[in-house]
Amino acid sequence: MSAKEPILSLHDVRRDYRQPSDMIDRVGRLLRGAGKPPVVQAVAGVNLAVMPGEVIGIVGESGCGKSTLGRMLTGILPPTGGEIRYKGQPVSSLTGAVRRQYELDVQMIFQDPYSSLNPRMRVIDIIGEAPVVHGKVRRRDMEGFVAGLMRKVGLDPAYRFRYPHQFSGGQRQRIGVARALALNPSVIVCDEAVAALDVSIQAQVLNLFMSLRHEFELTYFFISHNLGVVSHISDRVAIMYLGRIVEIGSTDTIFGAAHHPYTQALLKELPVLRTGRRQFDPIKGELPSPLDPPAGCPFHPRCPHAMPRCHTERPLLRRIGPTAAGGREQGLLPGEEGASTADTGIAERETEHLSACHLGDAPS
Amino acid sequence: MNRLLNLVAAQPSMAGCALENAAPASVAPEAAARDTDLLLDVKGLRTWFHTRDGIVKAVDGVDLQLRPGEILGLVGESGSGKSITGFSLMRLVDHPGRIQAEYMRFNGRDLATLSDKEYRRLRGRELAMIFQDPMMTLNPTLRVDTQMIEAVMAHSKVSRKAARARAIEVLGMVGIPSPAERLLVYPHHLSGGMRQRVAIAIALLNEPRLVIADEPTTALDVTIQGQILYEVQKLCRETGTALIWITHDLAVVSGLADRLAVMYAGRIVETGPAAQVIGAARHPYTHGLIASIPSIGTRGHTLFQIPGATPSLLDLPPGCPFQARCYRATAACARDPALDEVEPGHWVSCWHQGLSADAASRVQEPGAGSVGGNGELAGTGS
């Protein structure tokens, strides 16, 4: 596989949720003239290319759709619109062995190490079940295989016959990591994988992630609300707000020269060690309900720089920085319109800084 | 050097107060005055759980002092006993837990001698607590107004109307927009941040002297956390309410608290002014906590990690509880370290206390990051 081709790419991916309505509800709506039931757009058109070997951090408040995005990437949740491509092929059209390979190649680590492990299975089965079922390991070799994995993630193989409740939170998260690694994946989606851990245990697990990354050449899709963790681990960071990516760029760009007011506000809220009293100057308000998102820029009710234009027109992602002179509005994947640019645009794209904000944009 | 100073200074202040007798002479009069206007003065708090498997010493000899309006950050990992310390102050520990203390003076009374009935009157009026999960503190079957009015009328003889007015006033204080309307909703109508504000408002209803907040922002987003920290800081400054903020995240309290206390395995291992503890931490455990915070500055490097996990409190080996995970541990650690005052008001319990390599290098290069200013720390922390 060419190193320049994205391993996973999202093309205008959407996920809508509709409240299921029964007959009475529908008749009632008809009589009231209420129209169609409301739709929640959990993910509303995301374009993103995941390059092999990189760590993408996805940051946002709860309810911004970041977990839904991660679930769609792993194939747990089908998108209701748009397309996810695995090595250039649309996932929805994959069949048979290729589909199986995609499913095994993209693994997930969950937030809660308590509820994501089956309490009635022993560790050896939790880790070893999938590779045996998929014929990667023979059943009689399972014990040795699991022991090797447990050593890799820093667990004593002597504990392989124990049940999850006999482990601490950090150890359980290691079991979850070993389970994901068992299928030899190339992409791991980490959905708030360290959020439930203490700071000291979190440091251990983060170090484990980084050493595994180098050993297995892993690609991480790292979902977190903790900017500190994301800044530590990621190569590239995408900020999500109400189902859309509002800013994306290299970690240094996002943390050093953020453009979007929402990113700037998030960075200001980032708790950092300090020796003096902090003056709190929080962003006002909360994430608006995705049932009824504000018109125009979704961030405008909370934005300190909101202009009249923000109330009506939703800003698109556009390039920021030295190349922004043209103010060209575009999606993340140039391959969409012209395939010829796909080959040359990638090196540039990886460091590209895009932001969805009218600020500094010449009115069109 | 410091110890020498302390020894010299110990003589004149001996008569003044026993607790502060190690303070240098220059601050001794102030220290003596401080002792009398302490709001909370706890010595030797021990909360042990007498289980079938043995005694779990969840809190083992904790001393706490708090002045009116002061914010104390109580920091520790899960299992360090920080929450049980809070529960013990509220006497919310059930069988088989037993609370013992040399004394627990609060506002001129010894909490340890109060009957359950007297304590019940105290709770919610002078002492209030905010819990981690607002969904557990709020009754899902009652409207917000029912719960708030009930809390007011349980402690003071006021009319229902006055109680409602008080509820609206406090909801406004914690930053809830259109409080009169919010009173009429059920907790499930509110978002997590709003729910936590309601929980904070209920705690503040009767103008308590001391609020104990047990990880109240852990379940919330950073933006909402920022809003709540802002409101809490403002309220403490305006009303003179003292606050104990229990958390596992040193970064959250570092900008909020006046003083910090770091707990490990049921004991306070380091305590002092927040700037001192963050900028010039002396205990190896505090060094570890500070260095293991991930940030943009640590990108591309291996994070410092404290090896192992918190020990079981069931049968802790004698001596320093941190010795098994400590990078400075020696044979001396098999004996219990005493709590020493290394700077005025800065106490450390360690045989090998001292600045971490990072902090020491910062001290040598004063330009690199000054301690005590309003700035963020250079290097590992920020």
Interface residues (C-beta under 8 A of the other chain):
Chain A: E61 S62 S168 G169 G170 Q171 D198 V199 S200 I201 Q202 A203 Q204 L206 N207 M210 H225 N226 L227 G228 V229 S231 H232 I233 T251 D252 F255 A265 L266 K268 E269 L270 P271 V272 L273 R274 T275 G276 R277 R278 F280 D281 P282 I283 K284 E286 L287
Chain B: E77 S78 S191 G192 G193 M194 D221 V222 T223 I224 Q225 G226 Q227 L229 Y230 Q233 H248 D249 L250 A251 V252 S254 G255 L256 A274 A275 I278 G279 G288 L289 I290 S292 I293 P294 S295 I296 T298 R299 T302 L303 F304 Q305 I306 P307 A309 V371 G372 G373 N374 G375 E376 L377 G381 S382
